[in-house]
Structure formats: C-alpha cells, structure tokens
Amino acid sequence: MTVRSGACCVLLTTALSLSGQAQKETNNFTIRGSFVNMEAPPKVYLAYDTAHYHPTDSAVVTDGKYVFHGTTNGVSHLFISKKWWDRHAGGGELGVKNSERAELFLEKGTVDVVSSDGDMENSVVTGSQPDNDYRVAHHHIKLLGDSLRALYKMAVATNNQALGTKVFEQALTKIEPIMKADYTAFIRQHPAATINIFLLGQLATGGRPMAGLLDSVAGLYGSVAAGLRTSPDGRAFRSYLDNELKTAIGHLAPEFTQNDAQGHPVSLSSFKGKYVFLDFWASWDDNASRALPVLAKVYETYGSKGLVVLGVSLDKDKNSWQQVIQDAGAGMTTQLSDLRGRDNAAARLYGVTKLPCNLLIDPGGIIVAKNLTSMDIDKTLSSILE
C-alpha cells in the first residue's frame, strides 16, 4: 500500500521519477533474475516507472532464470512484472498485484534479483547501492504498509467495511508523517546518496499539499551533495521545484491581466478581498471542459457568499471557447483568454503544463489550495464560506 499524489500543474516525468533519464545511453546495467521455491512464469516484463504506460522490454525465463540488459543516465526506478500490464487499462498502479512484481532502483553495473516463495514484492535485490539506500529510507513505511495490507485482506475476507475504512484512514494519516521524518533524516545523514533526488520527489508530491511544503523541500534539496544537484536528475528536479514554487500553497498568486469575451481587460488583483477559484481549461481538452458545469454550480452556490470563479482558457478559437462556456451554462462565471492556445501568458506564468489545473486564492491573494477535485471543491468551499 503506497500513498502517491501528483503535483497540480506539472506533468510529472523525469523531474520526479528519475526514470525518464534511463533511456539515454550513458551507463550500462545488467539485471540477473531468478525464481526460487515458486513457479516461474514463461516471461517477465521490465518497465521504467511513469516513463511509459506499459513494459518496454521482456525476457524469457529459462530454468527459473532471466536476464535484462539496459542503459541509464542516473538512478532508474524499475519494475519487473510476471504479467504484461497497461496503465491505460486500469487495474491498479501497474495493473498487477503487488506479489506479481518487483520494484528496484539501479544506476549501473550488475544487479541480482531473487524472488521466492511466490512473492515478487519481497524480492531480494543485491548489487545496487541506490536500491539498498531506498530500502533503508523506506523501511518503516514498508512495515506499516505490510501491516495495513494484512488488515485490509482481513477486512475483505470478513466483509468488515468498518475495518476497511479504518485501514484507508490510517494509510492517509500515518504514512505521510513517517515518510517526511524518515526521508528527511536519511537525506540529511547521507547527502551524497544518489537515491536522494527520488526521495525529494516523493516528499514534494507524496502527501497532502500544504503551506511551506515545497519551501521545505527546496531547502532540503540545497543540503544534498553538489554533484547530485548538477546531475541530470538533480537539474530536472530543480526545474520542477522552480516551476511549482511559482504557485506553491502559502505563496502570493502571480498577478496577470487578460481580456474577457468582450475584449475588456480583467486583472486578478481586481478581485482582492474575495476568494477566487482560478481554473485553467481549454475547449479542446475534454477533462478540463467537463469541469465547467461543476464550476457553474459552484458559482451558483457560493457566488453570493463572495466567491469569484475565474476561468482562463488555453484556446485559440474564440467561437469554440465561447460555445463550450454557453453549453456548460457557465456564462455567469468570469472567463478570460488571450487566445494564444497553449502559449497563454497566464498559463505560462503559473507553470501550467497539464489540464485541468485549478487554485483557490484567499482575499489577500494567497494560494490556499491547488488542484481540487470535484468532490474536494464543495467540501473546501463550504468549510470556508459557510
């Protein structure tokens, strides 16, 4: 059981997973795998975490053994699975059970992976210092995760919904503080460990967004060895941090001005003294445009209580932009665009690279929430405005 959450406005690739660097031919690696005291599958599949939506290599298993060869440029986060999977098809994080895949980190050289007793999740990995370091930093989280998984299996077996709910509540409340404490301690005690950039990425995105979080991670990033900060992974993470800090919770929302459909300039600062729900969307993005009817209802509920719903469209065609607003019944919300498409000036200012993206700004212009889901929006606004 893991707890993961994405950043609001950044498409997470190389900056967080490290895996995007793995395709550059710099360092060679060999994975020697074996199955002991368990039935071996005919094939195993290899994937770089988040870089792809399905495995990118496979190996035939002969007499319980297999071999993978590859290249990396930095630390790579890999999964070896007994089954082919596809994130697009759903079915869990990797589309396979935890017991059917091994997770490991490697940088270069030869790494041995031994899976035994029918459980690939607890495979023994040797020959990789980054993997060893990760297991040290992650030890207490794994112990808690194992305990919660056992409880959840019991809840399912006994149809105990109350126990199942308790398991999820504990996952949400207990894993995050352990991760923050243990990862931070490991980074400070081992500033040159190559796994540190991955751990920093998890600290930045592996919990609930809150004021000061990214500032704290940025300070911790400054404490790692200089060589790590200038590595490809380190530079990618620094770029991610710089982008996210533009709109971090607790920071002042960047000022911008764009025109409404009538060509009248509207500035964010003109709504000072009110809560502003700022939503970036586009008519060509189905997920983003589907949020408009929800936001129209939000305005109906909270507009009279001092909430401004402010949309910024990454559209080029004015007619398409306005037609979607009309169809969604969102005409009463404030909608702006400079009609420059993906090059929208406000979107660039806010570091938007993925839609939908939204922020809640308080009357003083401070960002207090980011990337709220449709279920989170009403809960958050009702706690503030009612």
C-alpha positions, 0 to 999 in steps of 0.5 A: 500500500503506497500513498502517491499524489501528483503535483497540480500543474506539472506533468510529472516525468523525469523531474520526479521519477528519475526514470525518464533519464534511463533511456539515454545511453550513458551507463550500462546495467545488467539485471540477473533474475531468478525464481526460487521455491515458486513457479516461474512464469514463461516471461517477465516484463521490465518497465521504467516507472511513469516513463511509459504506460506499459513494459518496454522490454521482456525476457524469457525465463529459462530454468527459473532464470532471466536476464535484462540488459539496459542503459541509464543516465542516473538512478532508474526506478524499475519494475519487473512484472510476471504479467504484461500490464497497461496503465491505460487499462486500469487495474491498479498502479501497474495493473498487477498485484503487488506479489506479481512484481518487483520494484528496484532502483539501479544506476549501473553495473550488475544487479541480482534479483531473487524472488521466492516463495511466490512473492515478487514484492519481497524480492531480494535485490543485491548489487545496487547501492541506490536500491539498498539506500531506498530500502533503508529510507523506506523501511518503516513505511514498508512495515506499516504498509505490510501491516495495513495490507494484512488488515485490509485482506482481513477486512475483505475476507470478513466483509468488515467495511468498518475495518476497511475504512479504518485501514484507508484512514490510517494509510492517509494519516500515518504514512505521510508523517513517517515518510517526511521524518524518515526521508528527511533524516536519511537525506540529511545523514547521507547527502551524497546518496544518489537515491536522494533526488527520488526521495525529494520527489516523493516528499514534494508530491507524496502527501497532502499539499500544504503551506511551506511544503515545497519551501521545505523541500527546496531547502532540503534539496540545497543540503544534498551533495553538489554533484547530485544537484548538477546531475541530470536528475538533480537539474530536472528536479530543480526545474520542477521545484522552480516551476511549482514554487511559482504557485506553491500553497502559502505563496502570493498568486502571480498577478496577470491581466487578460481580456474577457469575451468582450475584449475588456481587460480583467486583472486578478488583483481586481478581485482582492478581498474575495476568494477566487477559484482560478481554473485553467481549461481549454475547449479542446481538452475534454477533462478540463471542459467537463469541469465547467458545469461543476464550476457553474454550480459552484458559482451558483452556490457560493457566488453570493457568499463572495466567491469569484470563479475565474476561468482562463482558457488555453484556446485559440478559437474564440467561437469554440471557447465561447460555445463550450462556456454557453453549453456548460451554462457557465456564462455567469462565471468570469472567463478570460483568454488571450487566445494564444492556445497553449502559449497563454501568458497566464498559463505560462506564468503559473507553470501550467503544463497539464489540464485541468489545473485549478487554485483557490486564492484567499482575499489577500491573494494567497494560494490556499489550495491547488488542484481540487477535485470535484468532490474536494471543491464543495467540501473546501468551499463550504468549510470556508464560506459557510 
